[in-house]
């Protein structure tokens, strides 16, 4: 009987040791955690709107060489940090939920990167939420990880990193609501890179837009939002430039793929493709460009649909499907 109890105790002890080691191992391997991209960070409102310069110091050791090292207060974990990329403005933004809004007035950021021109911090609330904004000298891809009381960021030029690049321009409130769904659609898809012209109501100027298209080497330019036509019209309409001809796969082909994708995903009816040579952002583009509208603001049926997140999500899925279908045809014709 005693021998049996000893065996049982030994087994239970072994299980406890294995579980303990497993927890320790998990904590070890998750010490460096990739920072999540914020979906709604742009809805945060600053406490007083004042920006203060961050102290950017040259590294005196290996730490910070070739990277951006941002200190963190004790207790800040990956759930307390989100990032936002403002591609048009060439800004890298972090939202950090700490304990004190004064932390970054007393603690320096370490870096020797020439691409980081300036850093500022802004108090978002009285509980310690701050926004760090780093001004870069161009368009960059970033890789972030959370270490021991610090965030480490590395930057790389996007040139030749992606096979298929799309610039998406959310032109209105509904277009902005599509952004997180479009992000989710392409999460994990390493063959397609999406750049958004804006994440809030601040619209990019024409020069900024053209710079983004050029720097990203975009293959497609897509505007998303709503239409405002006669009250009787209800459904999906896609606009294209019929004055600028692109061989093999052009404006009409892109508009058609988007129209089919959104109609199929949303179960709304197609109003068809419409030529719009003089529409802002369409007439000057030299890459396949289209503006897909997911409803008519003046139509009661469409308006009811546009008030439902589920409908906006379906339409976003349709845009994603259209983009995938477009690249399938483009890449097939290129072979």
DAZI-V110541 format. One line per field, one symbol per residue. psi: psi as a letter, one per 20 degrees, with the letter a starting at -180 (. if undefined). burial: b if it has 9 or more other ideal C-beta (glycine too) atoms within 8 Angstrom, else e. Layout:
psi: ???
burial: ???
This chain:
psi: gghghhggggghgggggggghggggghgijhopppqpphkhiiqpqgiippqpqooqqqjahpiojroopqqqpipahijpqqppnggilqpppppnbhpijgiiipqppqjphiohqqrqpphrijipqppppprjapqqqpqqobokqpppqqqpipjhqhpppppooiaggghhighhhghgjpiniippppphqjaiopqrgggghgghghilqhqpppqbrrnbqhippapqpqrojioppqfobgggghggggggggghikrqpiapppmhjppighipjrpqqoppjrohipgghghgiiphhghgghgghggghgghghggghghh.
burial: eeeeeeeeeeeeeeeeeeeeeeeeeeeeeebebebebbeebeebebbeeeebebebbebeeeebeebbbbbbbeebebeebbbbbbbbebbbbbbbbbeebebbeeeebbbebebbebbbbbbbeeebbbbbbbbbeebbebebbbbeebbbbbbbebeeebebbbbbbbbeebbbbbbbbbbebbeeeeebbbbbbbbeeeebeeebbbbbbebbebbbbbbbbbbeeeeebbbbbbbbbeebebeebbbbbbbbbbbbbbbbbbebebbebbebbebebbbebebbbbbbbbbbbbbeebbebbeeeebbbbbbbbbbbbbbbbbebbbeeee
